[in-house]
Amino acid sequence: MSYTKFGIRPELVERVKFKMKNPVVKDRIKMLLNGVTKYDLQDRAKVRKLVRTAAGVMQENLTDQQEEQLITFILAQKIDPNNTLHLIKLWAMFR
């Protein structure tokens, strides 16, 4: 799993996956990410804001180190939200 190479713990990923099964949380995250572009996902400041907001929605208390690991992971993936292959790759990584 590639996210473990960035120091992201599998327990955190499992907690987030469980919380995303809640339709209310899922809808709030979808609204948060609505309109995000690939350029937004390469801007460290915007990614930091998205990570903090998403953590707040899911009521996850992230340490500064966990936050940095997530930001570094997102930047390294070079995600294009309009590219189906990118989304499939991410889905396969976290399923």
C-alpha atoms as one frame of an Amber mdcrd trajectory, in Angstrom:
protein
   0.000   0.000   0.000   1.559   3.181  -1.122   0.165   5.398   1.641   2.152
   3.449   4.238   5.355   4.592   2.516   4.396   8.119   3.569   3.988   7.079
   7.208   0.184   7.100   7.157  -1.029   4.464   9.586  -3.504   1.823   8.337
  -5.576   2.343  11.520  -6.223   5.969  10.528  -7.217   4.906   7.017  -9.628
   2.276   8.376 -11.228   4.800  10.772 -11.712   7.287   7.938 -13.154   4.607
   5.637 -15.629   3.629   8.355 -16.657   7.244   8.934 -17.113   7.797   5.184
 -19.829   5.117   5.215 -21.998   7.584   7.131 -24.095   9.341   4.429 -24.017
  12.694   6.252 -20.227  12.711   6.531 -19.861  11.490   2.949 -22.095  14.293
   1.632 -20.206  16.947   3.601 -16.876  15.679   2.230 -18.297  15.596  -1.304
 -19.446  19.218  -0.927 -16.000  20.166   0.413 -14.288  18.630  -2.609 -16.792
  19.896  -5.174 -14.971  22.053  -7.709 -11.457  21.117  -6.568  -9.032  21.061
  -9.501  -5.735  19.293 -10.083  -4.030  22.652  -9.537  -5.696  22.993  -6.129
  -4.376  19.540  -5.228  -0.820  20.644  -6.041  -0.981  23.772  -3.866   0.335
  22.958  -0.383  -1.708  25.712   1.322  -4.982  24.613  -0.293  -4.306  20.956
   0.464  -3.533  21.838   4.095  -6.868  23.659   4.364  -8.729  20.733   2.758
  -7.069  18.217   5.099  -7.877  20.279   8.180 -11.479  20.852   7.110 -11.996
  17.186   6.229 -10.507  16.128   9.572 -12.944  18.471  11.303 -15.899  17.023
   9.397 -14.851  13.511  10.418 -13.958  14.589  13.964 -10.415  13.246  13.585
  -7.751  14.894  15.714  -4.638  14.872  13.556  -1.208  15.587  14.939   1.008
  18.003  13.017   3.048  15.035  11.823  -0.023  13.155  10.544  -1.233  16.297
   8.794   2.134  16.745   7.050   2.177  13.083   6.025  -1.272  13.403   4.462
  -0.350  16.622   2.660   2.874  15.099   1.303   0.956  12.015   0.164  -1.700
  14.053  -1.654   0.885  16.249  -3.376   2.930  13.203  -4.454  -0.082  11.512
  -6.077  -0.549  14.373  -8.582  -4.293  13.716  -8.552  -6.494  15.036 -11.344
 -10.090  14.764 -10.085 -11.371  14.863 -13.682  -9.236  11.902 -14.776 -11.092
   8.640 -14.250  -7.882   6.594 -14.234  -6.504   8.670 -11.332  -9.701   8.123
  -9.378  -9.693   4.373 -10.059  -6.059   4.163  -8.905  -6.953   5.932  -5.646
 -10.031   3.785  -5.130  -7.965   0.614  -5.613  -5.356   1.886  -3.131  -7.921
   2.363  -0.342 -10.502  -0.371  -0.898
